[in-house]
Amino acid sequence: MVADEYDFWLFDLDGTLVDAKWEYVRKVFDRAGDRLNYRFSDREAEVIWHGLGGQRNQLIRDCGLDPEAFWTVFHEIEDPRGRAAASVLHDDAAELLATLDRRSIPVGIVTHCQEFLTEPVLSQLDLHDRFDSVICCGDEIGWKPDPAPVARAIEDLGIAEPQRGILAGDAHVDVAAAWNAGLDSVHVERHGHERRGQCVLGDYRVNSLDALLPAATDGGVDSESSNRP
């Protein structure tokens, strides 16, 4: 199985391992819109929340808003307890994490979700013990696709060279961060290419993390190693 081919695993958090229920997302964008004097459509909220179609800041500019002002308001509005209560762990993620745990394979998180939100979510879903490193990106450490946050996670895991690692995420920046850090990548497409508006390439492309459990030769994984730059 693919899970056994790597010495350590890194994951993005939101959209890859967990997701917030739509009711919470809609409420956050309604409140942000009230502050910014803008009414976000369901599609705009979905696109910005999941980063569909490209860079979130450009998507925000397409709404006629200033990204810095948007994120300031957005982070002020987000409620850690509400976010945690609305978060669910994907079943396929639970199965893969359990498999890696049984095999004592080091596992870490590299996420754009800020610490004040990440920690309550992990606590709510009882996930703290599943991860040997949790890195929240920021201006100081860098943002994916910068490899610096990935390198910090690898350092936290105590990984010595040479070992083979992989990073799984639902966005193109996750794939780019993996490649920039010298890791293999998995793109998890939970929305479909048409809804995303683009096709994201990776060493592996899957619609579910379940596909990483059978061997790639069984047809469960679309391997695209040749697409590496």
C-alpha positions as CSV (number, residue, x, y, z in Angstrom):
1,M,0.0,0.0,0.0
2,V,1.1,3.6,-0.6
3,A,1.0,4.3,3.1
4,D,3.9,1.9,3.6
5,E,6.1,3.4,1.0
6,Y,7.1,6.5,3.0
7,D,9.0,7.0,6.2
8,F,6.9,9.9,7.3
9,W,3.7,11.7,6.3
10,L,2.6,15.3,6.4
11,F,-0.9,16.6,5.9
12,D,-2.8,19.8,5.3
13,L,-5.6,20.2,7.8
14,D,-8.8,21.9,6.5
15,G,-10.2,20.3,3.4
16,T,-7.8,17.4,3.6
17,L,-8.4,15.8,7.0
18,V,-11.3,17.9,8.4
19,D,-14.0,20.2,7.1
20,A,-16.4,22.6,8.8
21,K,-20.1,22.2,8.2
22,W,-21.6,24.5,5.6
23,E,-23.9,26.2,8.2
24,Y,-20.8,27.5,10.0
25,V,-19.1,28.7,6.8
26,R,-22.2,30.5,5.7
27,K,-22.6,32.2,9.1
28,V,-19.0,33.4,9.0
29,F,-19.3,34.9,5.6
30,D,-22.6,36.6,6.5
31,R,-21.0,38.3,9.5
32,A,-17.9,39.2,7.5
33,G,-20.1,40.6,4.8
34,D,-22.0,42.8,7.3
35,R,-18.7,44.2,8.4
36,L,-17.4,44.8,4.9
37,N,-20.7,46.0,3.4
38,Y,-20.7,43.1,0.9
39,R,-23.1,40.2,0.4
40,F,-21.1,37.0,-0.3
41,S,-23.0,34.5,-2.5
42,D,-22.9,30.9,-1.6
43,R,-20.5,30.3,-4.5
44,E,-18.2,33.1,-3.4
45,A,-18.1,31.8,0.1
46,E,-17.4,28.3,-1.0
47,V,-14.7,29.3,-3.4
48,I,-12.9,31.5,-0.9
49,W,-13.3,29.1,2.0
50,H,-11.9,26.1,0.0
51,G,-9.5,28.1,-2.2
52,L,-11.2,26.8,-5.3
53,G,-9.9,28.2,-8.6
54,G,-6.7,29.7,-7.4
55,Q,-5.2,32.0,-4.9
56,R,-7.6,33.2,-2.2
57,N,-6.4,36.8,-2.2
58,Q,-7.1,37.1,-5.9
59,L,-10.6,35.6,-5.4
60,I,-11.2,38.2,-2.7
61,R,-10.0,41.0,-5.1
62,D,-12.4,39.6,-7.7
63,C,-15.2,40.5,-5.2
64,G,-13.9,44.1,-5.1
65,L,-12.5,43.7,-1.6
66,D,-9.0,44.3,-0.1
67,P,-7.5,41.0,1.0
68,E,-5.8,42.5,4.1
69,A,-9.0,44.1,5.2
70,F,-10.9,40.9,4.5
71,W,-8.6,38.6,6.5
72,T,-8.5,41.1,9.4
73,V,-12.3,41.0,9.7
74,F,-12.4,37.2,9.0
75,H,-10.1,36.3,11.8
76,E,-11.8,38.7,14.2
77,I,-15.2,37.0,13.4
78,E,-14.1,33.4,13.6
79,D,-15.1,31.7,16.8
80,P,-12.6,28.9,17.9
81,R,-15.3,27.0,19.8
82,G,-17.8,27.4,17.1
83,R,-15.3,26.3,14.4
84,A,-14.3,23.3,16.5
85,A,-17.9,22.3,17.2
86,A,-18.7,22.5,13.4
87,S,-15.6,20.5,12.3
88,V,-15.8,16.9,11.2
89,L,-13.0,14.4,10.5
90,H,-13.4,12.8,7.1
91,D,-13.9,9.0,7.4
92,D,-11.1,8.3,4.9
93,A,-8.7,10.5,6.8
94,A,-9.6,8.7,10.1
95,E,-8.8,5.3,8.4
96,L,-5.5,6.5,6.9
97,L,-4.4,8.1,10.2
98,A,-5.2,4.9,12.1
99,T,-3.2,2.9,9.6
100,L,-0.2,5.1,9.9
101,D,-0.5,5.0,13.7
102,R,-0.6,1.2,13.8
103,R,2.6,1.2,11.8
104,S,4.3,3.8,14.0
105,I,4.9,6.1,11.0
106,P,5.6,9.7,12.1
107,V,2.8,12.1,11.0
108,G,2.6,15.9,11.1
109,I,0.4,18.8,10.0
110,V,1.3,21.8,8.0
111,T,-1.7,24.1,7.8
112,H,-2.6,27.7,6.9
113,C,-5.3,27.5,9.7
114,Q,-4.1,29.6,12.5
115,E,-3.2,28.2,15.9
116,F,-6.1,29.8,17.7
117,L,-8.4,27.7,15.5
118,T,-6.2,24.7,14.9
119,E,-5.8,23.7,18.6
120,P,-9.6,23.7,19.4
121,V,-10.3,21.7,16.3
122,L,-7.7,19.0,17.2
123,S,-9.0,18.9,20.7
124,Q,-12.6,18.7,19.7
125,L,-11.9,15.7,17.4
126,D,-9.4,14.1,19.8
127,L,-6.6,14.2,17.3
128,H,-3.7,15.7,19.3
129,D,-2.1,12.2,19.9
130,R,-2.2,11.4,16.2
131,F,0.4,14.0,15.3
132,D,4.0,14.3,16.1
133,S,4.2,17.9,14.8
134,V,1.6,20.6,14.1
135,I,2.9,23.6,12.2
136,C,0.6,26.6,11.6
137,C,1.9,28.8,8.8
138,G,2.4,32.5,9.3
139,D,4.3,35.6,8.2
140,E,7.3,34.6,10.3
141,I,7.6,30.9,9.3
142,G,6.2,31.3,5.8
143,W,3.1,30.2,3.9
144,K,2.8,27.2,1.6
145,P,4.1,26.9,-1.1
146,D,7.2,28.1,0.8
147,P,9.0,25.0,1.9
148,A,10.0,26.5,5.2
149,P,6.9,25.4,7.2
150,V,7.4,21.9,5.8
151,A,11.0,21.9,6.8
152,R,10.0,22.9,10.3
153,A,7.6,20.0,10.5
154,I,10.2,17.6,9.3
155,E,12.6,18.9,11.9
156,D,10.0,18.4,14.6
157,L,9.5,14.8,13.5
158,G,13.2,14.2,14.1
159,I,13.7,13.0,10.6
160,A,17.3,12.3,9.6
161,E,18.4,12.3,6.0
162,P,17.9,10.4,3.9
163,Q,14.3,9.4,4.4
164,R,11.3,9.4,2.0
165,G,8.4,11.6,2.9
166,I,5.1,12.7,1.4
167,L,2.7,15.6,1.9
168,A,-1.1,15.3,1.2
169,G,-3.3,18.3,0.7
170,D,-6.4,19.6,-1.2
171,A,-4.8,22.7,-2.8
172,H,-2.1,23.4,-5.4
173,V,0.0,25.2,-2.7
174,D,0.2,21.9,-0.8
175,V,1.6,20.1,-3.9
176,A,4.0,22.9,-4.6
177,A,5.2,23.0,-0.9
178,A,5.8,19.3,-1.0
179,W,7.9,19.5,-4.2
180,N,9.7,22.6,-3.0
181,A,10.7,20.7,0.1
182,G,11.8,17.6,-1.8
183,L,8.8,15.5,-0.9
184,D,6.3,13.5,-2.9
185,S,2.8,14.9,-3.0
186,V,-0.8,13.8,-2.9
187,H,-3.6,16.0,-4.2
188,V,-6.9,15.2,-2.6
189,E,-9.7,16.4,-4.9
190,R,-12.8,16.5,-2.7
191,H,-14.7,19.0,-4.9
192,G,-14.2,17.8,-8.5
193,H,-12.2,19.5,-11.2
194,E,-15.2,21.3,-12.6
195,R,-16.1,23.0,-9.3
196,R,-12.5,23.8,-8.6
197,G,-12.0,25.3,-12.0
198,Q,-8.7,23.7,-12.6
199,C,-6.9,20.4,-12.5
200,V,-4.2,20.1,-9.8
201,L,-1.3,17.7,-10.6
202,G,0.6,15.7,-8.1
203,D,2.6,12.6,-7.6
204,Y,-0.7,11.0,-6.6
205,R,-4.2,12.3,-7.4
206,V,-7.0,10.9,-5.4
207,N,-10.7,11.7,-4.7
208,S,-10.4,10.0,-1.3
209,L,-7.6,9.1,1.0
210,D,-8.9,5.6,1.0
211,A,-7.2,5.2,-2.3
212,L,-3.8,5.4,-0.6
213,L,-4.5,2.3,1.4
214,P,-4.6,-0.3,-1.5
215,A,-1.5,-0.7,-3.6
216,A,-1.3,1.8,-6.5
217,T,-1.2,-1.2,-8.9
218,D,-4.7,-2.1,-7.8
219,G,-6.0,1.0,-9.6
220,G,-6.9,3.0,-6.5
221,V,-4.4,5.7,-7.1
222,D,-3.7,7.9,-10.1
223,S,0.1,8.3,-10.0
224,E,1.5,11.3,-11.8
225,S,5.2,11.3,-10.9
226,S,6.1,12.4,-14.4
227,N,4.4,15.7,-13.9
228,R,7.0,16.9,-11.4
229,P,8.8,20.1,-12.6
